[in-house]
Amino acid sequence: MANIFMKSSWGSDNPTNAEMVFGHGNALASADHEVRIFLLGEAVTLARPVVRENLIPVGWPSVAEQWDASIKLGVRIESCGACSRARGVTEKDIADAGALIGTPDTFVEDVEWSEKIITE
């Protein structure tokens, strides 16, 4: 199976696009691929429960349900630290969501670790 790195910048401005990185990542993780997701830009706002729980994409379960499924499947979710600080997303928000703070170094590590890269 493959190591797959996924990157998304979709946030609350488009719930359907915001969900796709989790839905697709979950499908890949369920097929025994190892998946890492890196959120940047507006996507980091998904680490806030009030945002995640209120985003309902067209035709898919809520972003919160998909995020929780990702965590249960062992998908590593990173939220860009600089992007998070700029949007008022706290380290506590990120940790409570089961995610990690992403940095340029972890981004490079993820890219080098991956065999396939998907941008959503």
C-alpha positions in Angstrom: 0.0 0.0 0.0 1.1 3.6 -0.6 2.0 6.6 1.6 -0.4 9.3 0.5 0.0 13.0 1.4 -3.0 15.2 0.9 -3.1 19.0 1.1 -6.2 21.3 1.2 -6.9 25.0 1.7 -10.7 24.7 1.5 -12.6 26.0 4.5 -16.0 27.2 5.6 -16.4 29.2 2.3 -17.2 25.9 0.5 -18.3 23.0 2.8 -18.4 20.5 0.0 -14.8 21.1 -1.1 -13.7 21.3 2.5 -15.0 17.8 3.1 -13.4 16.2 0.1 -9.9 15.9 1.6 -11.4 13.9 4.5 -13.8 11.8 2.5 -11.1 10.9 0.0 -8.5 10.4 2.7 -10.9 8.1 4.6 -11.5 6.0 1.5 -7.8 5.7 1.0 -7.1 4.9 4.7 -9.9 2.3 4.6 -8.2 0.6 1.7 -5.1 0.3 3.9 -3.1 3.2 2.6 -1.3 5.4 5.1 -2.6 9.0 4.8 -1.4 12.4 6.0 -3.5 15.5 5.6 -2.0 19.0 5.7 -4.5 21.9 6.1 -3.5 25.4 5.2 -5.1 28.8 4.5 -8.8 28.8 5.3 -8.8 25.0 5.9 -7.2 25.5 9.3 -10.5 27.0 10.6 -11.8 23.4 10.4 -9.9 22.7 13.6 -12.4 24.8 15.5 -15.3 22.6 16.6 -17.9 25.4 16.0 -16.8 25.5 12.3 -16.4 21.8 11.8 -19.7 20.9 13.4 -21.7 23.4 11.3 -20.4 22.6 7.9 -22.7 20.3 5.9 -21.4 19.5 2.4 -23.8 18.7 -0.4 -24.3 14.9 -0.5 -21.8 14.0 2.2 -21.8 13.6 6.0 -20.8 16.7 8.0 -17.2 17.8 8.0 -17.1 17.0 11.8 -18.2 13.4 11.1 -15.6 13.0 8.3 -12.8 14.6 10.5 -13.6 12.2 13.4 -13.6 9.2 11.0 -10.1 10.4 9.7 -8.8 10.4 13.3 -10.3 6.9 14.0 -8.7 5.6 10.8 -5.3 6.8 11.9 -5.0 9.6 9.4 -2.5 12.2 10.6 -4.0 15.7 10.3 -1.7 18.8 10.5 -2.9 22.4 10.7 -0.5 24.9 9.4 0.7 26.8 12.5 1.3 30.2 10.8 -2.1 29.9 9.0 -3.8 28.9 12.3 -2.3 31.8 14.3 -3.4 34.3 11.5 -6.9 33.0 11.8 -7.2 32.8 15.6 -7.1 29.0 15.6 -5.3 28.0 18.9 -2.9 25.2 19.7 -5.7 23.9 22.0 -8.2 23.9 19.1 -5.8 21.9 17.1 -4.9 19.4 19.9 -8.5 19.0 20.9 -9.4 18.1 17.3 -6.8 15.3 17.4 -4.5 17.1 15.0 -1.0 18.4 15.0 0.6 21.8 14.3 2.1 21.8 10.9 5.3 23.6 10.1 7.4 24.1 6.9 9.6 21.3 8.3 6.7 18.8 8.8 5.4 19.8 5.3 8.8 18.8 3.8 8.8 15.7 5.9 5.3 14.7 4.6 6.3 15.4 1.0 9.5 13.3 1.3 7.6 10.5 3.1 4.8 10.3 0.5 4.7 8.2 -2.6 1.7 10.1 -4.0 0.5 13.6 -3.4 -3.1 14.8 -3.8 -4.2 18.4 -3.5 -7.9 19.1 -2.9 
